[in-house]
Amino acid sequence: MSLPTGTVTFFFSDIEGSTRLIQQLGERYPDVLLAHHTVLRQALAEHGGNELRTEGDSFFIVFGSALDACSGAAAAQQALQSHAWPEGGRVQVRIGLHTGEATLVGNEYLGLDVHRAARVASAAHGGQVLVSETTRALVDHVLPSSLTLKDLGLHRLKDLARPERLYQLNIDGLPGEFPALRTLEATPNNLPTQMTSFIGRDDQVREGRELLSRARLLTLTGPGGTGKTRLSLQIAADVMDQFPDGVYFVPLAAVQDPELVPSAIAQALVGLSRVELRGGAYDSVRAHAGEASALLTQTGDTLGAIGPSHMVAAVNRMTGRDSDAASLYERTLARYRSLSDGAGVAGELMNLGYVRLHQGRRADARGLFRDAVGRFAVLHDEVSQEFMVAAFAAVAADAGDASRAAQLYGAARKLLAASGVTLDPDDQYELDRYSAKARKQLGDAAYARALAQGEALSLVDALRLAQTI
């Protein structure tokens, strides 16, 4: 067999739920597996596929052409879909394609692109074909009309340092809707992105996964610097699909007091909640922040418990649950007051002011904002005062004073950008909500002129204008 060299396209596939099929079919499974092999081999060979390895229900194929690989994958799925499977024995195959270069040694390809192709396939669902960015670039404008590509966005794949933009190969006549991809984002997690690929130590990973499947606690021991943390992260990434409620990394190297371990766990959950809030996973924020709050409350960490409560309040504020948000902000405000935390008090006054504005209590919101900006001024916190300019803009927009609202938004936008600030999701929500209101009142042209006028204001001038609201 003469194998292609240079730039090639790797094809990986396996049967989704093969263990379940074995249990359901019993002694009939070998016949079903043989039929699967026959269908795949015929479809792929007809499109120039070179079979490299078959292990159980998985195939590793190489194509000299990315277009042939896509056509072969489509033909395989069509043939599998139309095959007459026995009752309870329908085979659903997941396929991944990736184009790259690898060293050919004998009849084996070696290189990172082989691993990447395998990881692309592992992210798919039965009946789905996933394509990497490099493969897409080669076929996007030459695919037949029966095949199209759907952009699924960037995804972190197990054991790969950089995210991969993935595409779904849509095939006429076959289903095109599938659940979320089986990537690191699919399961709640805070696993850090690894800057290097994990190659080797397969036996240790396999043993760790097997031990973890029958024990609640797995301890890795060894001298410092031997890679225990890296190994544990790899095992965690590999078993994520077995823990749908989440997989979390809690660094404890700096924790000397055993009583602080629960607080460290809770802080990891809070950090994950912040990521989920930015991604709009509101139910997950409530769940994880609630767990963190309960854990911190049990340990008596009053200050630490404020963080998760604030996350839940932000979700409530962004989803129309204003009464619930107000209750939480009032509670965290009281905690900050009891701790004499001036910055915390001022921040919660601002947050509570936005909720009051949602509730139609504009005068209360204005009073809370004025109290907050005064406290930030005492603290010489200019960045927070810049946020307050946007808060007063919201009051103006709510009152129908669209021109002043736009000027204040222009000032806030310019000042915050100069300070290098990235808005949190709840702050961005308020800015989008009320700036859109002002734009609608003024019209696009007048709104743009007012924004430009505001951009010329200094912080002092912007605050002076805000106090006239």
Order of alpha helices (4+ residues) and beta strands (2+ residues): beta-alpha-alpha-beta-beta-alpha-beta-beta-beta-alpha-beta-alpha-beta-beta-alpha-alpha-alpha-alpha-alpha-alpha-alpha-alpha-alpha-alpha-alpha-alpha-alpha
